[in-house]
């Protein structure tokens, strides 16, 4: 895809990571999570324990989708936590 190639070449910014996350998980999961890339670890803060479990179950698929958009060596690990209230 042309869009994928353009995204991979763009600078790695928080906005690019957020866009890749939205593409990887869809709008529902995106609404109940926040993401931040720290070095090569994608830190995901889920709204609650239920969403944390859902994200953890989906990690293999999400990793593949993130690798497609960002490149295979950008996110080495995904760490999922529950957002503090």
C-alpha positions in Angstrom: 0.0 0.0 0.0 1.2 3.5 -0.8 -0.2 4.9 2.5 1.7 2.3 4.5 5.0 3.1 2.7 4.5 6.9 3.3 3.7 6.3 7.0 6.8 4.2 7.5 9.0 6.9 6.0 7.4 9.7 8.1 9.2 10.7 11.3 8.2 8.7 14.4 5.9 11.1 16.4 3.3 10.5 19.1 0.7 11.3 16.5 2.0 8.7 14.1 2.0 6.1 16.9 -1.5 7.1 17.9 -2.7 6.7 14.3 -1.0 3.3 13.9 -2.7 2.2 17.2 -6.1 3.3 15.9 -5.6 1.4 12.7 -4.4 -1.7 14.6 -7.2 -1.9 17.2 -10.2 0.0 15.7 -12.2 2.8 17.1 -13.8 1.1 20.1 -10.5 -0.1 21.7 -8.9 3.2 20.7 -11.5 5.1 22.8 -10.9 3.1 25.9 -7.1 3.1 25.7 -4.2 5.6 25.7 -0.8 4.8 24.2 2.7 6.1 24.5 5.9 4.8 22.9 8.8 4.7 25.3 11.9 3.7 23.5 10.7 0.5 21.9 8.0 -0.3 24.4 4.4 0.6 23.6 2.8 1.4 26.9 -1.0 0.9 26.7 -3.2 2.3 29.5 -6.7 0.6 29.4 -9.8 2.1 31.0 -10.3 -0.9 33.2 -9.2 -4.5 33.9 -11.7 -5.9 31.4 -10.3 -3.8 28.5 -6.8 -4.6 29.7 -7.6 -8.3 29.2 -9.1 -7.7 25.8 -6.0 -5.8 24.6 -3.7 -8.5 26.0 -5.6 -11.2 24.1 -5.3 -9.2 20.9 -1.6 -8.5 21.2 -0.4 -11.0 18.5 -2.7 -9.5 15.9 -2.1 -5.9 17.1 1.7 -6.4 16.8 1.4 -7.6 13.2 -0.7 -4.6 12.3 1.6 -2.1 14.1 4.6 -3.7 12.4 2.9 -3.1 9.0 2.4 0.6 9.7 5.4 1.5 11.7 8.0 -1.1 10.7 9.0 -4.3 12.3 11.6 -3.0 14.8 9.8 0.0 16.2 7.7 -1.7 18.8 9.6 -4.6 20.5 7.2 -5.0 23.4 3.6 -4.0 24.4 3.0 -3.4 28.0 -0.7 -3.1 29.1 -1.7 -1.5 32.3 -5.0 -0.1 33.8 -5.2 3.7 33.8 -5.3 5.1 37.3 -8.4 7.2 38.1 
